[in-house]
Amino acid sequence: MAKAVPDGHTLLMSLSSSMLVNQFLYSKLPYNPQKDIALVTQVSTAPVLLAVHPSLPVKNMKELLAYAKEHPGKLSYGSYGVGSYAHLAGAYISKITNSDMNHAAYKGESQAIQELISGQYQFGFLSAQNVKPHADTGRIKAIAVTGRQRMAVMPDVPTIYEQGVQDDAFSLVGWIAMGAPAGLSKDIIAQLYAHLLEVSKDPKVIERITGAGFAPMMSSPEQFRANYQRDVPVWKALVETAGAKLD
């Protein structure tokens, strides 16, 4: 897509990992996301839950940070893969609390959730859609959510920001977005956005997005660019803190 003719006929629908984060996880990419992709709209966002094992005596992020500081070397955090937000955020917590945590990386989120339930590690950042059934039965405690807005699927769980931990690293959310080859005219981008905005009002579209655990967004191209530039240094710092590389 990045090398395609910028005429509006070739478009990209992708995750934040490909459009933003991977430039810091890989030494070399066949494209430069900041130069080769014209940003059209963020279609939806995907905050994640801070989930803990029921045996961990914490009820919010502040208590987790305090507990980690008081118990260096005693906690482990889990993730669904090296370079994932769950990995990067866990490594960041380990650093800011100077708690020397162990990282338990799993092959996917299903395995990570089962291992959290069994107590193989104490906390992790996981998707609400997959955690909710276990939180409802008490096998996992959902104590906070990333981003600045609560999630419709679990509205009683406050954001980390609400809990008084207003660190940009925990305000990040994943997203699905539309891009186009760099050089696409602003007029065509505006037309694409107008069509997408209209489609996004369809109740069936909203139902599909929310049913997949995402929150509808449909940001304007200008807002998308502002959000992107705001998040770039935060993601870069998280990757550097974790020392994560995928090549």
N, C-alpha and C positions, 0 to 999 in steps of 0.2 A: 504493500500500500504506500509506503513512504516514498517509493520511486515512481509511483504512477503519475500520469498526467493530471494536474489539478483542474479538472473540468466539472467536478461535482458528481461524476458517475462512479467513482471509486471511493468508498467510505470504509471506515473502521469502527467496529463496536468492540470495545476491549475493557479489560480491568485496569485498575490503577497500578497494579504490579507491572504490567507491560508498558503502560504509558508514562509511568513516573519512577517507580521504585527500582526496576531492573537496571537502570543506568548506573546505580550505585552498587548493585550486587554483582555485576559482571564487569570484568576488566575491558572487554570489547563487545560491542553490540553491532549488528549490521545496519543499525539506524541510530540516529540521535533524536530522542523524543522531543527535545526542546527546540530542535531546528527543523526536523522533517515532518512534524505533525501539526496541522492547524486544528485548534481546539474548537469544537462545535457546541457540545453541551454535556454536562454531567446528567445522565439519565436518572440514576438512583444512587443512594449511598447505603453502606452496610456497616453500621457500628457493630462492635462486638462486646460481649459480656466479660466482665471480670468474674470468673467462677472459681470457687474455692471448695476444698473438701470440708464436709461438715465438722470434722474434728479440729479444724483451724479456728482458734478463738478470735476471729475478727469479723466485723460487720460492715466495714467500709474501707475505702482506699487508705485513709489516714491511719486507721488501725493496722492495716497490713504493712504499711511502711514502717510504723513504729515497732511492730512485732519483728519484722525482718532485721531492723537495726539492733534489737535486743537479743536476737538469736542468730548471730553470724554462723554460716556453715550448716545451718539446720534445715533450711528450706530448699525445695526443688520446684521449678516451674516447668510446665509442659508446653509443647507446641506441636503443630501439625506439619512441621518442616523447617529446616534451616532457611533463614531469610524471610520467613513469614512475620506478620506483625506480632503474633504471639511470641515468637522467638526474640524479636528486636525489643519489644516492650519489656519482656521479662529480664533480658540482659541489662536494660536501662535501669530497671528497679534495683537489680543487684548492685549496679554501680553507685546509684545515688544513695543507697542505704549502706554501702560498703559491707554487704552481707555474704559475699562469696557463695552465691546460689549455684546449684547444679541445674543444667538444662537437660531435660528429657525430651528428645525429638522423636516424633512418631511418623509413620508413613502416611497418615491421614487423620482427619478430625475424629472420625468414628473411633479409631483406636485410642486417640488421645483422651476422648471422653470416658471410655471404659476404664482406662488406666487411672484417671482422676477419681472415678467412682471407687475403684479398688484401693485407692490411697497410695499409689506408686509415686505420686507427686502431690504437692499441696495446693497449687493454684495455676491458673492459665487464662488466656484470653481466647474465648470460643464463641461460635455463632449462637445467637439467641434461638434460632429455629431448632437447632439440634440439642441445645442445653435445656430448653424449657420443659420437656417431658420429665427430665430427671430432677429439675428444680422443683417442679410441682409435687413430686413424691418425696422430696427431702434428701435425695441421694447426692445432690450438689447444691451449694449455696451460691446464688447469683447476687453479688453484692454491689455491683456498679456497672455502668455502661460507658463506652468511649463516646467522643463527640460532644456536642453541645445540646442535643435534644434527646429526650427519652424515646424509647422504642415503642411503637404501637403494640407490638406483640407481647411486651412485658412492661406495661406503663408504670408499674409500682417500683421499678428498679431505677434509682436516681443515677444521674450522670456523675462521673468522677469530678467534673467541674463543679457541679452542685455541692459535692461533698467538701469543697474547699481546696482541692488539689488542682490548681489552675495552670498546670504544666502543658505546654503545647503538645508534648509527646502523647498525652492521653486525650487530646481533642481531635486527633486524627481519626478518619474513618476511611474504609475502603470505598471504592465506587466503580460503577460501570459508566462508560462515557462513549460518545461518538467523536471521532476525529476524521480528518481528511488530509490529503497530501498538502504539504506546505505550499503556499503560493495561491491557494484557492481564494478567489476574490471575496471581499467582505459582503458583497451583494448576494452571492450564492450561499455563503454561510448564513446570512440573515434569512434567506428563503428556506433553507433546510431547517433552521431552528424554528421558524414560524410553523412549518408543517409538523414537526415533532411536538411542539407545544400543543397544537390542536389535538393530535393523536393521544397525547398523554392525559387528556381530560376524559377519555373513554373509560367508563367504570370497569370494563373488562380488562383494559390495560393496567389500571390501578390494582385490580384484584390479582393479576398475574405477578406484578412487581412485589406487592406486599406478601403474597403467598409464598414467594421465594425467599422471604426474610429480608427484603430490601425496603428502603423508604423512597418513594418517588421524589425527584428533585427538579429535573429539567431546568438547570441554571442557564442563564443567558451566556453567549460566548464571552462577553466581557467579564461576567462574574466567574465563569470557569477559569479564565486566564488568571484572574486575581487569586482565586482559590489555589490554583496550581502553583503559582509563584510563592504564595504564602507557605505551602506545604513542602516545597522542594528542600529548603535548608533543614527542616525538621526530620524528614526521612533520611537525608544524607547523614545527619548527626546520629540518628538511631543506628544506621548500618555501621558507621564508623565505631560507635560504642561497642556494638556486638562483635565487631571484627568479622562480619559475615561476608563470604564470597561464594558464588555458585559456579565458578570456573577455575 
